């Protein structure tokens, strides 16, 4: 069972002993330069999860975003690579702020919500930040963070990136824009001859 299977702990702002193996794995991977990895082979998400919007407590399910392209980003305020790449996530999101077909879902795994509040306020983070209220579907579970998934309107993972990345690169803008255009197009219905 990976650390993403567990209910978030609310007692402290730093990773607990339960999270330590994942932290050691993440740190070791960064040190060795082997953390980043991506996949673009589409695969369906077979489960669902419950998320709570941090700003107002509104509950959402991953399935609520079906029909939209979702930039699904798992991160934490105590994760150095997460914090370093966050400005590129914000710049990417800013390019899609008027696109109704693309949604940004940042899922914080911070245990101490007051630390998350302080971080959001200090950084002026305007993107929707969610906290986990249930386990992630197995297809979205990862042993390292940051972890980012492009999910298409049919609920299939089209890109997976574990490790920090420059999300505002033109190639990522183009890829997300293409997925957004696919989401805006009417669904094709198969017709039997």
N, C-alpha and C positions, 0 to 999 in steps of 0.2 A: 504494500500500500504506500503510495507516494504522499508527500506532505500536502499536496493539493486536495487529497481526499478528506482531510480533517476539517472540522468546524473551526473557524478562526477563534483564536484565544484573545481575550480582551484585557488580561491582567497587566501586561507591560508593553512598552513601545519597542522593545528590541526582540530579536528572535529568541524564542525559548529553547530549552534543551530538546524539546520535541522537534524543533525545526533545525537544530544544529547539523545533523547529517546533510541536509540539503544545502545549508550555508557553506559547509566545508567543501561539498561537491562543487558548488558554484564558484567559490574562491579558487579552488584547485584548477577548475576549468579555465578561469580567467587568467590565472598565473601561467598556465601552459598554452594559452591562446587557442584552446579548442572549444570554447563555449558557443561561438556563433555557428548556426546551421540553419538552413532553410529547405523547405520542400514546397513544390508547387504541384504535386500530384493530388488532384481533387479527391477528397474522401468525405463521406457524409458524417455529420454529427448525429449520433443515434439517441442521445439523452438530452436532458434539459437541466437547468439549474436556476436557483432563485438568487436574485441580486437585490441589494438595497441601495437606493440612490443616497449617497452620503449627505447631500445638501438638505434633503427634506424627509428622508426616511421612506419614500415611496418604494414599493416593492415591484420588481419587474422580473420576468423570466426571460431567459435567452430566446425562447420560442416567440416572444413578443416582437422580436426584431426580424422575424422571417419575412421575406419579401423586400428586405433592404440589404445593402452591403454593409457588413459590420467590421470595423477595425477593432478587434478584441485584444486588449493589451493588459497583461498581468504584471504587476509591479509592486514595489514597496518603497516607502520613504527612507528606510535604512539600507537600501540596496544602492551602492555607489553607481554601478553601470545604469541602473534605472533612472536615477536622478540626472546623470550626464546626458542621456538620450532624450529625456522628457521635452526639452525645448524643440527638438526636431519633430516630435509627435505633435506638439502644439502648432508648429508652423505648417505641418501637413494638414492638420484639421482646419486651420484657418483657410486653406485653399478650397475646402469643401463645405464651408459654413452655410452656403446658399444652395447646396445640393441636397434635396430631400431624399435622395436614394442612398446616401452614404451616412452611416452613423458611427460615432466614436464611443466606445465603451471601455473605460479605464477601470480595471478591477484591482483595487488595493488589497493586499494581504496583510496590511498593518494590523497588529493586535491591539494597539492602544489608539483609540479613535481621537483622543485629544492631540496626539502627535500628528495624526493625519490632518486634523483641523488646522493646526499651527502651520504645517507645511503648505496646505492649500492657500491659506491667507498670506503667508510670506511670499510665495511664488506668484500669487495672483492667478492661480490656475482656474480657467474658466470652462474647462471641459467637464463632462459628467463623470464623476468618480463614484464607483460602486464598491460595496463590500460584499463578500460572499455570505450567503445565508444557508447554502447547501453545497454539497460537493459538485465540482465541475464534472461535466461529461468526460468519459475516459479519453476521448479524442483531444480534449483541451488540457489534459493534465500533463505536467512537465516537471522535471527535476531541477530546472534552473529558471531564474528570472533575470532580466525581463524576458517575457515570452509574448509574442505577438502573432495573431492569426487574422488573415483576411477571410471572412466568411461570406459566401455569395448569397443571393436571395433565396436559393433553394436549401440553404443550411449546409453547404459543403465548404470545407476548408480548401481555399485555393492557394494560400501561402501560409507557411509557418516559419517563424524566425525565433530561435532561442539565443539570447545574447543581445547586447546592444547593437544598434544600427542607426544610420543616418536616414531617418524616415522621410525627410523633406527632399531627398534626391529626386531629380526629374523622372527617373525610371519608376520610382514608387508612385509619384503623382500620376504618371501615365497609366500604370497598372491599376491603381485604384479608380481612376477616371473610367477606364475601360470596363471594369466591373460595375461601376455605377451606371454606365450607358446600357450594359446588359440588363441591369435591374429596371431601367426605365422602359426598355422595349417590352412589348406585349409577349407573354409566354406563348411559345409555339405548341400547338396541339398536334399530336401525331394522328394522321388520318390513314386508316387501312384501305388498301385498294379494293 
